[in-house]
Amino acid sequence: MAFKPADRIQDLQYFGEFGGVNPSISDSSTYTFLSAKTMFDTFEGNAEGCYLYSRHSTPSNLYLGQALAAMEGTETANVAASGMGAITPAIMQLCKGGDHIVASRTIYGGTYAFLKNFAPQFNIETSFVDITKLDEVEASITPKTKIIYCESVSNPLLEIADIEEISKIAKKHGLKLLVDNTFSPLSISPAKLGADVVLHSLTKFINGSSDTMGGVACGTQEFIDELRNVNDGANMLLGPAMDSLRAASILKNLRTLHIRMKQHSHNALNLAQKFEADGLKTVYPGLKSHPGHELFKKMMNPEYGFGGMMTIDVGSLDKANELMELMQERNLGYLAVSLGFYKTLFSAPGTSTSSEIPEEEQKEMGLSDGLIRFSIGLDNDIERTYEMMKACMIKVGVLNATTVSEVL
Ligand SMILES: *Cc1c(COP(=O)(O)O)cnc(C)c1O
């Protein structure tokens, strides 16, 4: 039977302390015990349902974690203060000095910088591969490899990882597969395709209002317990704990994620099809021209579409900057990094979110100067938005008024 992530979120029922329709927020950093023995057992991780100290867990954080685990179809989850606060502890929990990682070369700039510059200080080395070439992935595995790391839909190039096939490689070699699913919540369910740990930056689509940061690692109870272990748990000891007030607000926004994702996908597909027809170099997984289109279709939960992320290559950084400034001036969105907001966001990843990646490596992976990454918003009338965006493109000379499909 098809996996229905939004139905699983809908089926969660919470009551607040006074019968509220939202769960009560736990406004405490520390918790009392009626017996000293229970406090000791809680420290040891043997007292189910007891709270100790908020860096470990809080009722609000557990509610959010439970909902995200339901969405991803994992046993449980651990929320963190940011996406990086979820990603780096998950990696550090699984890899120790001397270990090796195989990672996609087209990943979030922060994760790339962590693996490239930070982890080697702990003698953890990473081989970066083209994740769409499965033989390259397998050939990079060494006896020291512990994990394969990738994004379902990569940032910023929107390459699609064949999670099912990569998980087979991981299992064959006794490795864990970690998948960052930030770009495709609901659309793709990596754990259902064989991923061992599913990671998200909640800062993006899941929260959706660009007002807070958050992250989550979804996985087995055993792995999440390890992350929270008071003696050697990376989340417990590195300390990227989410605040309960934030957990409560993200949980409320999660309840509308399915409606938002459908609209993001609808709008992005619409614009991508039109701009491609106008002759612009448009990359969107929902386009037949996208090399990963069939693969995405095979993996996806179809009702949520191909997501809200799209790129257009306008040729040069100067043109990209001119266009983005004009689009912001005309209130089509914001020249800002991040994604998943209700307004469209755009940035040139080569000089912003992926600037951690050296220029020659950017070139090698196909990240060009003129690339604009769009996170398409929830605009009600996307036809109107298209006309307004097209007018900007004609004004800066990215589109020629006489060659576009329909003259203004
Ligand atoms: C933003 C992002 C992250 C990092 O998350 P933060 O919440 O900014 O720490 C990781 N992966 C992807 C794909 C992202 O877009």
The ligand as an SDF file (V2000), in Angstrom:
LIG
                    3D

 15 15  0  0  0  0  0  0  0  0999 V2000
   19.5240   24.7600    5.0000 C   0  0  0  0  0  0  0  0  0  0  0  0
   19.9710   23.3800    4.7610 C   0  0  0  0  0  0  0  0  0  0  0  0
   20.7210   22.6780    5.7190 C   0  0  0  0  0  0  0  0  0  0  0  0
   21.1660   23.3130    7.0140 C   0  0  0  0  0  0  0  0  0  0  0  0
   20.1060   23.6170    7.8480 O   0  0  0  0  0  0  0  0  0  0  0  0
   20.1130   24.8350    8.8930 P   0  0  0  0  0  0  0  0  0  0  0  0
   18.7630   24.7810    9.4820 O   0  0  0  0  0  0  0  0  0  0  0  0
   20.4290   26.0790    8.1300 O   0  0  0  0  0  0  0  0  0  0  0  0
   21.2100   24.5190    9.8900 O   0  0  0  0  0  0  0  0  0  0  0  0
   21.0740   21.3820    5.4410 C   0  0  0  0  0  0  0  0  0  0  0  0
   20.7260   20.7810    4.2870 N   0  0  0  0  0  0  0  0  0  0  0  0
   20.0250   21.4220    3.3500 C   0  0  0  0  0  0  0  0  0  0  0  0
   19.6690   20.7040    2.0850 C   0  0  0  0  0  0  0  0  0  0  0  0
   19.6260   22.7420    3.5330 C   0  0  0  0  0  0  0  0  0  0  0  0
   18.9420   23.3730    2.5770 O   0  0  0  0  0  0  0  0  0  0  0  0
  1  2  1  0
  2  3  1  0
  2 14  2  0
  3  4  1  0
  3 10  2  0
  4  5  1  0
  5  6  1  0
  6  7  2  0
  6  8  1  0
  6  9  1  0
 10 11  1  0
 11 12  2  0
 12 13  1  0
 12 14  1  0
 14 15  1  0
M  END
$$$$
